Amino acid sequence: GGEQTNDDVARALVRIASALDLPQSAVRYQPSADSARRGELVIVPKDMLNETVEWAGPSNPGGSITDPLVIGQYDDGSPLMVWLPGDPDVGRNASHFLIAGGTGSGKGDAALNLMTEILSRGDVIMWLSDPKAFQDFRPLLPAYDWAVEGGADTEAMVEALQHVIPARTGWLGKHSYRQWTPQAAQKQTDPAHSCAASGACGCPGMPYMVAWMEEAANTLRNLGDDAFTGIAQEARSAGVSLIVSLQRPSYDQMSTSTRASLPSVIALGCDPRDEGFSLPESVINQGAHPGAWGNRRPGYCYVVSGGIDPERYASPGRTQQFTTRAVSLMETLAEWAVRNGATADPITAGAAKAVVGRAYTGRADTDETEPTTVHDQDDEITTGTQLDPEDAAMDPEQDLPPAQQGDDTPGLFGTDTGRKPSPEEARELFARALDEFEAAGQMIVGPKDFMDWCDANGYSRPWVSARLRDAAAEGRLQPTNQTGRWRIVPALTPA
């Protein structure tokens, strides 16, 4: 007493591991909250995580998202579990997660463990942004409510999420929910959770929602931290969890504000210099060192989150491994989710549709035209002159119109020659281009998206920028958080 403190023990952990001829992660120290010189020294002489455990399916298919999500096991053999929604009875807040790990650390398997647990529950929907074109997640694609590959589509998803969150919060408030509970996902038949003064309102329920941003470094860089920080700060009260996955959560990848808004973390192996970005200093002082693993222990991780005993924070765990044998089971899970899982409620779907139109509503189009039958040329012989439909009304005896000024300039749609459009025609063409972007589901645009259009029509980027500003003044576009990027306001469709 008076000579040494718990901090001295924390600094000595690596020497204790050396004395016992054990890896650094096998020795950890849990200081007492009531004493500066007392605590518990934990030594794990045999690593129970050496053998990989293959994923055998979700732990609780058909259960609620409020039930624990099992993503692996600790080094003592106990299940490694996390929670997403809050629980007012135990005082647990809803969780946003950061999944961090270097190349080869098993970050993809960790994501699949968590994702398959989420998708197997019956009262949750998920949005996914994955710039890697669903390289790891393709067997699960049918199960997502909305999935995009990145770029402008991810911008649209983030923009929609910013509008969906207050809409969901408003619905929960009107139905007297202080935070999301499983009851909120059911049809509202309880007068205590009614938006009507006369009794039960019967409104459709609102499932929990998970917004997953995979390989988020580029997204953070393109959209700015403000977008994610605002979402993370407001989403908990809306029954939404944000999950961000990236390799290095360092200051040059995300701001301290965004990092602080993601307090829960699954920290896999990393460069020793990046440990402080993944884990709180207090957990590192207890002996947690993901930098000691690097990419040599795929799946090894530390998990810090609400619902987990803080004494467990420095205990290593390992996620289950996904091999090629898991693909068929993942496809089966996706089919089950389509048939039995939750679908977006009218509030969530309506808010997303109002902001990004077909970028959301067209995500699951399944309309297919009948395949064209190619007949054998020997069976059917077509006679008569065949005309292009555009030429059907043309009089072959009528003279061609006289030449006009500009007929020797580049054409409108990439033809060799053509008349340069008047300002009115050019504005009409620009409006048509916006319609085409909207029809294709691309709801976030900027000058760079019009470069091919400029080349085809002979207009400069400054001219397009001016037209974008005009369209914004007319209400056809709205500015986003990113300079020079605009969100297309869906055109009203006649009833």
Beta strands, then each sheet from edge to edge (+ up, - down):
strand 1: 27-31
strand 2: 39-43
strand 3: 69-74
strand 4: 79-82
strand 5: 97-100
strand 6: 124-129
strand 7: 146-148
strand 8: 208-213
strand 9: 240-246
strand 10: 264-268
strand 11: 300-304
strand 12: 317-319
strand 13: 444-445
strand 14: 477-479
strand 15: 486-488
sheet 1: 1+ 2-
sheet 2: 4+ 3- 12+ 11- 10+ 5+ 9+ 8+ 6+ 7+
sheet 3: 13+ 15- 14+
end
